[in-house]
């Protein structure tokens, strides 16, 4: 009954949020009135003013119309994202992007039913405000090692694959349009190629939204996501080329050559702009040690300026952001504080998540708000050709790529790469920018693009998870990188570099080593402040691991004070300092038994308490359990430390044991230890002796001479514990 009530409450929350969003959309579409003050009306001379009381409360919605609606959209979009995760069963079946599009469709339909015009995803809003946070988050946290190791494969899919898809789809669509009875005879070749260039590119937003939910392995994720990032240059060049050629109506050989040159200018120019701003960010962060509070601001501002600077010259803004984030990260993280790093990480994640949510919601709203022209032949053929071109392109390119790869791409990998080619908001924004005067079939293009987006996101996005499970595709393993793994990785890199040098084959390991040496010798000294510029990579990685372990220990609620002799990989001084600064966290509050991870939290606390109890009971640091106070082991230790003050307490079992007095054995008193004369001993005595013997001194030298067996202590001064071949603990060590 309680679960049913909880489920009903969750559904009610979702419904209320949808209704509120529709109300806000109505407010956003309300006509704005000119803001003026009625008291400032012009009056002629001699006009008498009617005295009015001072307004205690006034209503002026038009004054705050735009920021009010923007922030309410952001708030309620975030609430929808939160409500989606309140229903675990739904989130495990349907991707989040699909549900957000459905929410947009519902909201757009409600707005239309109320007689208002739904808002449309404006292209300027998308490219200047919503897309940059997502790309910056992807570029800043891009796994550089797998990306660089698979760069050739990614470029093949991004450049050659996008060109293949564009010309294959465009030429076949033009052939279909020329068939009689399709009512598409007015569509020429250049508009078909332009439409194919728009629809061919894999969308990074859609890929991120789907692939992060299915937890695919790192290789497939970096191949598909890297392709979606780097094909932006090809898409931008083809879009502007075909748009220009469609306006002029003719193309010559010179235009084709200029188009090829433009591709290199757009791609390499975007990378250069991003790298320059990344170096500026790193250099600026070198001087922020006294103003830590503004360190994250430089990262965001320089990155956004890199994107805008690339867009000014019609370069690839996406590649500029990727290059900026990848170049700045190693140097910025070495300069800024840990708190600034945490701020950058979570702010980027939050910003990109909100932008992604708004993009998918506005896709659904724009579908309802837009003007459409439906043509069954054109839309159906477009969807089929997109799938066929993608499959043929992946199979053909993989056949060539596998000839040069050490780790081959299997048939399962090819299927996931082909099936994961999702389209998204970039294609919608590009087709929305088309001018209807130059492209009379613009509305049909918009309808076809929305259909392809919905097909890839809903059909392919919803079925890729069960297909991955069915094909038993390897998934991502959440393992932490260890010092041992880092040491072996660097060792193998140096080994392969040496093998390449010996063989005379200068491969990517050789050039990578040259770049690392140049970076260490020149660039680090200029961009990293203090002694950290000379710090080896392994030591820097150890410091990073040390910081992570310290934070995990603090978050787990453990406050055990370890003894200094115990090995530790964390700085306990820093841990205690952090615990003093942190008044409370979510782990120190009363835990909810129904909260996720409650059992794990309780186990962590129990382990920490057991560790604290063990440490408090430890009175020595041997590798064996501590013996009883009257045991021979403790007797040896005490005798070695202070023989004068040690005496065995008389008990029932040891009352006949004679007491001994031993002088302190030290370098200053060598007479306290006497060597036996080996030559004067009999054979039996020689077998009985086992090395140096310390004799006890008799108090009465004229005493009983019948005691032929001298009391001896074998190796008592240097033995910290029982040897393997010694007698049992309960026996006395004196003979």
Secondary structure, DSSP 4 states (H G I P E B T S, - for coil): -HHHHHHHHHHHHHHHHHHHHHHHHHHHHSPPPPP--GGG----TTPPPPP-PPPSS---GGGGHHHHHHHHHHHHHHHHHHHHHT-HHHHHHS-HHHHHHHHHHHHHHHHHHTT-PPP---HHHIIIIIHHHHHHHHHHT--HHHHHHTHHHHHIIIIIHHHHHHHHHHHHHHHHHTSTTSS-TT--HHHHHHHHHHHHSPPHHHHHHHHHHHTB-HHHHHHHHHHHHHTHHHHHHHHHHHHHHHHH----HHHHHHHHHHHHHHHHHHHHHHHHHHHHHHHHHTT-TT-GGGHHHHHHHHHHHHHHHHHHTT--HHHHHHHHHHHHHHHHHHHS-HHHHHHHHHHHHHHHHHHHHHHHHHHHHHHHHS-----HHHHHHHHHHHHHHHHHHHHHHHHHHTTT-SS---HHHHHHHHHT----HHHHHHHHTS-TTT-TTHHHHHHHHHHHHHIIIIIIHHHHHHHHHHHTPPBPP-----HHHHHHHHHHHHHHHHHHHHHT---HHHHHHHHHHHIIIIIHHHHS-GGGGG--HHHHHHHHHHHHHHHHHHHTT------TTS--SS-HHHHHHHHHH----TTTSPPPTTSTTHHHHHHHHHHHHHHHHHHHH-SS--SSPPPPTTSHHHHHHHHHH-GGG--PPP-TTTTTSPP------BTTBGGGS----GGGS-HHHHHH--S--EEPPPS-TTS-S---SPPEESSTTT--S--TTS--TTS-S--
